[in-house]
């Protein structure tokens, strides 16, 4: 049969990647998680068809430069290693959509990711970040940002200018207050769980919240929407009974609400698959 484009070498206790792997030019996805790798062979750059490379749970102290030559990569997983920084050469990965460096030792945000023009998802949870740089707004393609289990004591205000963010996760930090997030018009999910915060921030009507007080907040919000919908329906009905055409305003409210309800869950599950 045809050559399998996926190779999974996870959990093999490898200290070195077998060199013959670097001759498998047909590979598109290579998983080498949970081994004992401190680096990978330079010859890995030969795998120019590679789209996904997973090196989570190894002993990497640096991103191997040969990995930065895999210019077709769209997903690179480097979680649970010993990284403190990213090399400038990472900018060669112009097609990268998703980068995970969670559970490493970053003390400052790796601004090298600014050079990844299509990066949509950055998972940098479980590190040692206390602040974000003010020019983070350069990441215009970013849609999902995972910052859980870091050391933020104040909400990084630069996030209020990240107009395209859809998912923002600040779980398990030390935030004691949150600003209004209403200006983040694309925001769809915000998590602030396990922070010393008692109630949710002000957010747009459609935002799903995770954290203390969030469930009650969303119930009240839904009830309010339902009341508005019923009022709009009743208004339309009364006008019809009075022999008039229902006003466009009432119609709009009803149809746009129903449309939003339909769009809700599927949009969210689509996001999760897109970013996981």
N, C-alpha and C positions, 0 to 999 in steps of 0.2 A: 504493500500500500504506500501512499504518499508519506513523506517524512513528517513526523509530528512537530508542529511549530512550538509546542510547549514542553519545557523540561523542568521537573521539580526535583531538586536535590536537597530539600530541607531535612534537618534533623539527622544528618549522617556523621556528625562529629568530625567533619573535614577540617583540617588545619590549613589545607591548600585546596584551591579549586582544581580538579583534575584537568591537566592541560589539553586533553583531547576535546573537552567541552568547547574550547575556543576555536575549534575547527568546524563546529556545527553551524555552518553559515545560514541554514534555513530557519534558525531559531527566531521566534518573535517574542516569546515570554520565557524568562529564566528566573526560577525561584531557588535561592540558596539560603533560606532563612534558618536560623537556629543551628549554626555550625560554630566553628572556632576561628573564622577567618580574620587575619589582621590586615590582609590586602587581597587583591586579585591579580592574576598575571597580566602583564602589559598586552599580551596577545588578545585579550578580551575585545580590544578595539576592532578586531576583525568581524565581530558579530554586528555588522552594519544594518541588519534587518530587525534588530531588537527594538521592541516597543515598550516592554515592561521588564524592569530588573528589580528584584526584591532581595535585599541584603540585610533584612532586619535580624536582630538578635545574633550579632557576631561581635567581634572585638576590634572593629575598625576605629582607629584614632584619627584618620584623615580620609577624605573621599579620594579613592585612587584616581590619579589623573587619567588613566586609560578609560575609566568610566565616563569622563567628560568628553571623550571622543566618540561616544555612541550617539551621534547627532539625531538619530531617528527616535530616541526615547520619548515617550509621552508620559510614562509613569516611573518614578524612581522612589523606592522605599528603603530608607536608611535608618529606620527606627531602632531603638534599643541597641545602640553602639556606644562609642566613647568620643563622639565628635564634639568639638568646641567651636568649630568654624567651618566655613565652606571655602573651597579654593576659587580664585577669580575665574579659573578655566570653566567653571560651571556654566558660564555664559554661552559656551558652545552648544548647550542643549536647548536650542531655540524652539524645539517642538514640545518641550515639557509642559504638560497640563497639570500634573499632580505630583507634588513633592512631599514626602513624609520624613521628618527628622525628629519625630517625637521620642521622648525618653533618651535624651542625650545630655550634654553638659553645656549647652549654649547659655552664656551669661549676657550676651548682647545679641540683638536681632541681626541676622546675617544679611547685610544689605546687598550682597552679591545676587540675591534673588531678583533684584530690580531689573537685572539684565535678561530675565526670562519673560519675554513679551506676552506669552500666551498662558502663563501660570494661573490656573483657576482655583486651585485648591492647595493650601499650605497647612500642613499639620505639624505644629511645633509645640504641642502640649508636653507637659512633664519635662520642662527644662528649668532654667534659672533666670528667666527674664523678669526684669522689674519695670522696664520702660520700652516704648516703641519709638523709633526715630520719626521726627516730624515730617520727613519726606516720604513716608510710607505710601502716600497718595500716588506715587509714581507707579504703583502696582495696579494699573487700571483694569487689567483682565481679572483680578482676584474676585472670586465669588464666595469662597468658603475659607474661613480662618479659624483654626483651632488653637486656642491659647490656654487650655485648661491646665491646672496644676503647675502654675508658674508662681511668681512672687510679686504680682501687681498689688499695690496697696491703694492706688488711685486709678480710676478709669482713664485709659490713654485717650486723650481728647482727639488725637489724629484720626481715630476710628470714626468720629462723627463726620469726617470728610470723605470716607470711603463709600462713595455714592452707590457703587455696584454690589456691595456686600449682600449676600443672601443668607449666609449662615455665619454666626459668630458665637463661639463657645469660650466663655470665661469661667467655667466651672472651677471650683477648688483654688481660688486665689484669696486675697485678703481685702477685697473691696468692701467698703462700708457704705458707699453711696453710688448711685448711678444717675447720669444726666438723662434728659429726654432723648429717646432715639427716633423721634418722629421724622427727623429729616432724612433718615436712611430709608428711602422710598422702596428699595428693592428687598429690604430685610424680610426674611421669611421664618427664620428660627433664631432665637436668642436664648442662650443658656447661661444663667448666673448662679446655678445651684452651689451649695457648700461655700458660700461667702457669708460674712456677717451682715446680711441684708434681709430685711423683714418683708418688704413688698416690692413688686415689680416696677420697672421704669415705665414711663409713658412711651407707648409704641403705636405704630400704625394698626389699623383695624384687623389686618389679616395675619399679624405676626404670632407665631406659636412661641410660647414662653415656657421655659423649664427653670424652676427655682421656687423658693419659699413664697407662698401666696399666689403663685402663678395659676394654679388650677381654679381657685375661687374667682380670680380676676377674669379668666377666660369664660367661666360660666356666666358671670354677670354680663360680660360683653355680649355673649351669644343671646342671652335673654333680652338685652336691649335691642339687638338687631332684629330679633323675632318680633318684638313689640312694634318696631318701626315698619317691618314688613306687613304686619297685620293692619296697622293704621293705613298704610298705603293701599292695601287691597280694599279695605273698607271704604276709603275715600273714592276709589275707582268704582266700587259697587254702587255707592250712593249716587254718584254722578250718572251712572247708567240708568238707575231707577228713576232719576229725575229727567230721563230722556235726553241726556247730553252725552256726547262722546267723552270717554275717559281722557283726562289730561295726560299729555305725554309724560309729564313729570312723574305721575303715579305709576304709569306703565314702566318707565325706565327703572324706577326703584325696584319694582317687583322683579323684572327680568334680570337686571344686573345682579340682584341679590342671589337669585336662583343660579345664575351662571357662575357666580363666585363659589357658591356651595359645591357645585359640581367640580369646579376647577381645583378646589382645596386639596383633598387627600392625595389625588393622583399626582398633583404637582409636587407635593412633599415627598412622595415615594420616589418620584423621578429624580428629585434633588439628591436623595440619599444614594441612589444607585450611581448617579453621576459623580458623586464626590467620594464615595467610599473607596 
